[in-house]
Amino acid sequence: MSDIGFSLYPIVLPSNYPSTSDLASVHARKGEENWDNLVKQAKEQIARKDYIYELYIKRAHENQIRMEIFNVNSIDVYV
């Protein structure tokens, strides 16, 4: 090495310096967290829509019963 006029030394990073694998794992972890949050929100939205649909069905059934009570479809004939 003395024939080129300078010495080559290896580059040593500090121990707390993040490596590319650390950055990739952090990026992957954030992506997984985002995906988990999206799945959670989708499940909550589906549950909310199911609940609203059940309320709609119950109200429709109650309204149908009310209409049957106040609607006279038959004439009571007394002999």
C-alpha positions as CSV (number, residue, x, y, z in Angstrom):
1,M,0.0,0.0,0.0
2,S,2.9,2.3,0.4
3,D,3.4,2.2,-3.4
4,I,0.2,4.2,-4.0
5,G,1.1,7.0,-1.6
6,F,-1.8,6.7,0.8
7,S,-3.3,4.1,3.2
8,L,-6.8,2.7,2.9
9,Y,-8.7,2.2,6.1
10,P,-12.1,0.4,6.4
11,I,-15.1,2.6,7.3
12,V,-16.5,1.6,10.6
13,L,-19.9,3.0,11.6
14,P,-20.8,3.7,15.2
15,S,-22.6,1.0,17.1
16,N,-25.8,3.2,17.5
17,Y,-25.9,4.1,13.7
18,P,-29.0,2.6,12.1
19,S,-28.2,0.1,9.4
20,T,-30.3,-0.5,6.3
21,S,-31.9,-3.6,7.7
22,D,-33.0,-1.6,10.8
23,L,-34.6,1.0,8.6
24,A,-36.3,-1.6,6.5
25,S,-37.7,-3.3,9.6
26,V,-39.0,0.0,10.9
27,H,-40.5,0.8,7.6
28,A,-42.1,-2.7,7.4
29,R,-43.4,-2.3,11.0
30,K,-45.0,1.0,10.2
31,G,-46.6,-0.5,7.1
32,E,-48.0,-3.4,9.1
33,E,-49.4,-1.0,11.7
34,N,-51.0,1.1,9.0
35,W,-52.5,-2.0,7.5
36,D,-53.8,-3.2,10.9
37,N,-55.4,0.2,11.5
38,L,-57.1,0.0,8.1
39,V,-58.4,-3.5,8.7
40,K,-59.6,-2.4,12.1
41,Q,-61.4,0.6,10.7
42,A,-63.0,-1.5,7.9
43,K,-64.3,-4.0,10.5
44,E,-65.7,-1.2,12.6
45,Q,-67.4,0.3,9.5
46,I,-68.9,-3.1,8.6
47,A,-70.1,-3.6,12.2
48,R,-71.6,0.0,12.2
49,K,-73.4,-0.7,8.9
50,D,-74.8,-4.0,10.2
51,Y,-76.0,-2.3,13.4
52,I,-77.7,0.5,11.3
53,Y,-79.3,-2.2,9.1
54,E,-80.6,-4.1,12.1
55,L,-82.2,-0.9,13.5
56,Y,-83.8,-0.2,10.1
57,I,-85.3,-3.7,10.0
58,K,-86.6,-3.3,13.6
59,R,-88.2,0.1,12.8
60,A,-89.7,-1.3,9.6
61,H,-91.2,-4.2,11.6
62,E,-92.6,-1.9,14.2
63,N,-94.1,0.4,11.6
64,Q,-95.7,-2.6,9.9
65,I,-97.2,-3.8,13.2
66,R,-98.6,-0.3,13.8
67,M,-100.1,-0.2,10.3
68,E,-101.7,-3.6,10.9
69,I,-103.2,-2.4,14.2
70,F,-104.7,0.7,12.7
71,N,-105.6,-0.7,9.3
72,V,-109.0,-2.4,9.2
73,N,-108.9,-5.1,6.6
74,S,-111.8,-7.1,7.8
75,I,-115.3,-6.3,8.9
76,D,-116.5,-8.0,12.0
77,V,-119.9,-9.4,11.4
78,Y,-122.0,-10.1,14.5
79,V,-124.8,-12.5,14.0
